[in-house]
Amino acid sequence: MKLKKPLKISLGVITFITLPSLLFFGFLYFKHHQDLPLGTEGKPADDLATKMLLALNYEAYTSTDYIEWTFKNRRHYEWDKTKNICEVFWKEYKIRLDLKEHSQSKAFVHGFTIEGDMGKELVEEAKDYFNNDIFWLIAPFQVFDVGVTRKLVTLPNTKKGLLVTYNNNASYLWHFSDTGMPKSFNMWDSNTPIDGLEASWNDWQITETGVKLPTFHKILFFSSEISDVKTD
C-alpha cells in the first residue's frame, strides 16, 4: 500500500528536521559526556572548599544582609537574607516569597493581590525560579551546607578538583585558578541532558559588601548573564 503524498511529505519534513538534530546531539554527547569521577572525602577536600570560600570572601557573604540581582534579563530578585524574604519580579508579576513560612508567600499583579489557585501557582513558579537562579549566583557558598558532601578529585592535568554532591544526588565538579577562585564546574544533575557538561563561572564582581559574585556563565553555545548585582 502506497503512502499518500501529504503523509509522505510530512514524514520527509519530520525526518529532515529531526535527523540532523539527533546527529548533532549525538556529536555533543560523545564529545562532552563524562562519567561521574571518584573522589575522596576528608580534610583535603574540606581544605580545598575552604580555600575557595576565602578567595570569594565568605566572611563578607555571611555578613551581607541583602542581595539584589537580575537573571538573564528575565527575572529580578530582591532577597532579604536576614528576614528570609525574597521579592521576585517577572513580566507583570511580583511575588513575595517567604522562604521560611512558605504559606505566607503572596502573589501580585500590577499591585493587586492574586489569590486562589492562580496565586498558589505563581508562588510555586516563583519558588522554582528562585531555587534555580540563586544557585547560579551563590552555589560556591553552599559547599558546607547540611547534607552536602565534598570529595577531592585528581584531574587529568594532575590539578585538584572539588566534587560537591547535594542531598538530591546532584553533583558538581569545581575547577579552580591557582588562587582558589572557581573557574567552572562539570554538572551531573537531572536538568542537564549530558552528564559532565561544563559551565563557566566568569566575570566576578566585588560587591558593595566585599563579597565576590559571578555575572556570567556559559554552557556550550548558551550564555547566562547576571546583572544589576547589589549587596548591603
Number of C-alpha atoms within 10 A of each C-alpha: 3 5 8 8 9 9 10 12 12 11 12 11 11 11 12 11 11 11 11 11 12 11 11 11 14 12 12 14 16 10 11 15 17 16 8 15 14 10 16 14 14 12 12 15 22 18 12 19 24 17 17 23 22 15 14 22 18 19 13 16 21 11 14 19 16 19 18 17 21 21 22 15 13 10 18 23 23 19 23 17 15 10 12 14 19 23 20 22 19 14 9 9 17 24 25 21 24 18 17 11 10 14 11 10 21 19 24 18 14 8 10 10 12 18 13 7 9 11 18 16 13 19 25 17 12 25 21 11 15 21 10 11 20 14 12 19 20 14 12 19 18 13 22 15 9 9 10 16 19 25 23 25 20 15 12 7 6 8 12 17 22 27 27 25 19 17 10 10 13 14 24 25 22 26 22 18 11 8 10 17 20 22 16 20 22 22 24 23 18 12 9 10 13 19 19 22 21 22 20 20 22 16 15 16 15 16 17 13 18 18 20 22 25 20 22 21 19 15 14 11 5 8 12 15 16 22 16 13 21 17 21 13
